[in-house]
């Protein structure tokens, strides 16, 4: 079973495109359910995700979901059989306060004007690619999305470099070749994780699973076959 964690402003349905691609049953996790009536921190949310999984399940997370996946792996490194991290940030070395301010602005906009929030979110250069199969949260998740920008902000996350060596399961970290920010971060992170590899997908940016779904699926399938 692969527990699939979507990105910021995403949806569990983002993974529908890959339901038959990996050779494993997938479980798309609706992360907004974790923030519906609570204010879980990143480590606390990671613990919940780990507790909901069975021994030797597989974990996959994209972007914000990738950061949550890292916290899930660190909550119990021996529980997971393997992990796939996609376009995720291991944590800021500096600038956390500025990032918290920036994400509070996103949270406030999400609460006050959902349509404008979605429009501005997709206008960001790193997310500008139109992708087949990528579905976003809707206004029913408005309060939870806003809460994620507050409680799961990159500014609220510890820099995980010192803890990454604790991850012992086989790990594949995927980024797009055109993602000039997250590809170097992945290279640095995988150098710290004992049983890991970094795979770069050509002609893809930050939304690599949906920009190059065939190449992404092939990379994941190959990794899982090698680590079955």
C-alpha atoms as one frame of an Amber mdcrd trajectory, in Angstrom:
protein
   0.000   0.000   0.000   1.340   3.438  -0.959   0.144   6.319   1.209   0.141
   9.341  -1.132   0.311  12.852   0.337  -0.751  15.743  -1.878   0.778  19.218
  -2.028  -0.334  22.602  -0.756  -3.760  23.586  -2.141  -3.960  20.045  -3.508
  -6.358  17.129  -3.254  -6.207  13.406  -2.680  -7.623  13.083  -6.188  -4.306
  14.393  -7.535  -3.115  10.783  -7.388  -6.014   9.313  -9.395  -3.877   9.535
 -12.541  -1.417   7.046 -11.047  -3.801   4.556  -9.467  -2.739   1.720 -11.786
   0.819   2.806 -12.497   2.982   1.642  -9.612   2.110  -2.010  -9.134   0.901
  -1.265  -5.603  -2.489  -0.262  -4.264  -2.529   3.440  -3.442  -4.192   5.252
  -0.573  -4.589   8.977  -1.351  -4.477  10.734   2.019  -6.745  13.767   2.371
  -4.451  15.988   4.397  -7.203  18.538   4.992  -8.883  16.060   7.319  -5.891
  16.441   9.646  -6.569  20.171   9.960 -10.340  20.142   9.953 -10.779  20.454
  13.707  -7.209  20.620  15.000  -3.969  22.557  14.741  -1.463  19.749  14.327
   2.141  20.769  13.865   4.238  19.151  11.136   5.775  16.582  13.534   2.366
  15.831  15.055   0.777  15.376  11.629   3.678  13.127  10.645   3.030  10.963
  13.687  -0.670  10.653  12.813   0.130   9.591   9.244   2.583   6.989  10.527
   0.125   5.635  13.087  -2.521   5.200  10.368  -0.182   3.085   8.232   0.616
  -0.593   8.544   4.100  -2.000   8.989   5.979  -2.117   5.665   3.634   0.236
   3.828   5.156   2.723   1.374   5.046   6.498   1.738   4.968   9.074  -1.058
   4.609  12.835  -0.727   4.694  15.768  -3.120   5.875  19.271  -2.095   4.054
  20.087   1.179   3.088  16.418   1.297   6.751  15.581   0.850   7.635  17.649
   3.905   4.940  15.839   5.869   6.281  12.541   4.544   9.747  13.370   5.888
   8.231  14.002   9.318   6.324  10.719   9.065   9.524   8.852   8.247  11.292
  10.465  11.185   8.400   9.624  13.529   9.157   5.914  13.095  11.952   5.206
  10.580  11.522   1.417  10.854   7.821   1.309  10.001   8.032   2.160   6.303
   9.233  -0.264   3.626  10.189   2.513   1.212   9.521   6.176   0.505   9.252
   8.502  -2.471   9.743  12.229  -1.886   8.818  14.605  -4.723   9.787  18.281
  -5.020  10.041  18.786  -1.262  12.012  21.214   0.923  14.051  19.825   3.844
  13.819  23.133   5.718  15.126  26.666   5.747  18.517  27.530   7.194  17.453
  31.156   7.599  14.475  33.386   6.793  11.882  31.452   8.805  10.280  34.607
  10.224   9.865  36.153   6.779   8.350  32.936   5.474   5.833  32.838   8.323
   4.752  36.383   7.442   4.489  35.466   3.765   2.412  32.355   4.470   0.141
  34.263   6.844  -0.689  36.500   3.879  -1.634  33.415   1.858  -3.744  32.128
   4.752  -5.602  35.419   5.097  -6.278  35.614   1.356  -7.575  32.016   1.341
 -10.018  32.910   4.115 -11.179  36.189   2.602 -11.315  35.560  -1.161 -10.969
  31.944  -2.267 -11.238  32.637  -5.995  -8.512  35.271  -5.904  -6.369  33.021
  -3.734  -6.531  30.156  -6.260  -5.815  32.530  -9.144  -2.776  34.064  -7.457
  -1.491  30.678  -6.297  -1.438  29.305  -9.831   0.195  32.461 -11.206   3.412
  31.700  -9.338   6.173  31.000 -11.835   7.126  27.715 -10.173   3.546  26.434
 -10.563   2.609  27.964 -13.904   2.594  24.723 -15.904  -0.824  23.383 -16.878
  -0.977  19.750 -15.772  -3.314  16.903 -16.657  -4.751  15.117 -13.647  -3.852
  17.752 -11.076  -6.911  18.727  -9.034  -6.939  21.416  -6.399  -8.749  21.802
  -3.133 -12.090  23.572  -3.357 -13.779  26.089  -1.094 -15.073  23.291   1.170
 -11.479  22.986   2.398 -10.980  26.734   2.688 -10.354  26.877   6.441  -8.072
  23.827   6.435  -6.004  25.199   3.549  -5.621  28.481   5.419  -4.593  26.563
   8.544  -1.945  24.659   6.578  -0.227  27.907   5.650  -0.019  28.743   9.343
   0.786  25.410  10.995   2.620  23.646   8.154   4.453  26.686   6.833   8.037
  26.129   5.763   8.779  28.862   8.292   7.390  26.639  11.060   9.503  23.661
  10.011  12.852  22.759  11.527  15.754  22.386   9.146  15.875  18.587   8.946
  19.446  18.093   7.710  20.737  16.823  11.058  17.929  14.232  11.268  17.839
  12.968   7.681  20.459  10.252   8.416  17.842   8.659  10.721  15.796   7.631
   7.673  16.825   4.036   7.042  14.315   2.707   4.501  15.058   2.865   0.769
  14.161   6.352  -0.445  13.754   7.861  -3.903  13.756  11.678  -4.153  12.374
  12.947  -7.463  12.652  16.450  -8.909  12.229  18.037 -12.322  15.280  19.131
 -14.289  13.747  22.581 -14.777  13.100  23.041 -11.050  16.245  25.031 -10.303
  15.392  25.524  -6.629  14.320  22.063  -5.493  16.705  19.932  -7.539  19.837
  21.196  -5.702  17.988  20.797  -2.379  17.211  17.175  -3.230  20.842  16.507
  -4.152  21.991  17.876  -0.787  19.315  15.970   1.139  19.934  12.576  -0.454
  23.647  12.917   0.298  22.626  12.722   3.975  20.211   9.773   3.727  22.022
   6.413   3.767  19.843   4.329   1.439  18.624   6.993  -0.981  18.849   8.060
  -4.584  17.987  11.247  -6.441  16.196  10.958  -9.770  15.842  13.997 -12.053
  13.058  13.936 -14.651  13.774  15.747 -17.912  11.444  18.451 -19.261   9.703
  18.838 -15.908   9.511  21.531 -13.275   8.090  21.528  -9.748   4.897  19.648
 -10.637   6.899  16.788 -12.117   4.349  13.955 -11.524   1.733  15.718 -13.643
   4.071  17.385 -16.125   5.733  14.071 -17.037   3.409  11.356 -15.688   4.853
   8.511 -17.778   8.450   9.209 -16.778   7.420   9.747 -13.166   5.472   6.481
 -13.014   8.355   4.587 -14.599  10.820   5.966 -12.032   8.580   5.027  -9.112
   7.775   1.591 -10.497  11.430   0.824 -11.134  12.390   1.918  -7.640   9.660
  -0.154  -5.980  10.520  -3.215  -8.070  14.153  -2.930  -7.002  13.073  -2.594
  -3.366  10.213  -5.099  -3.196
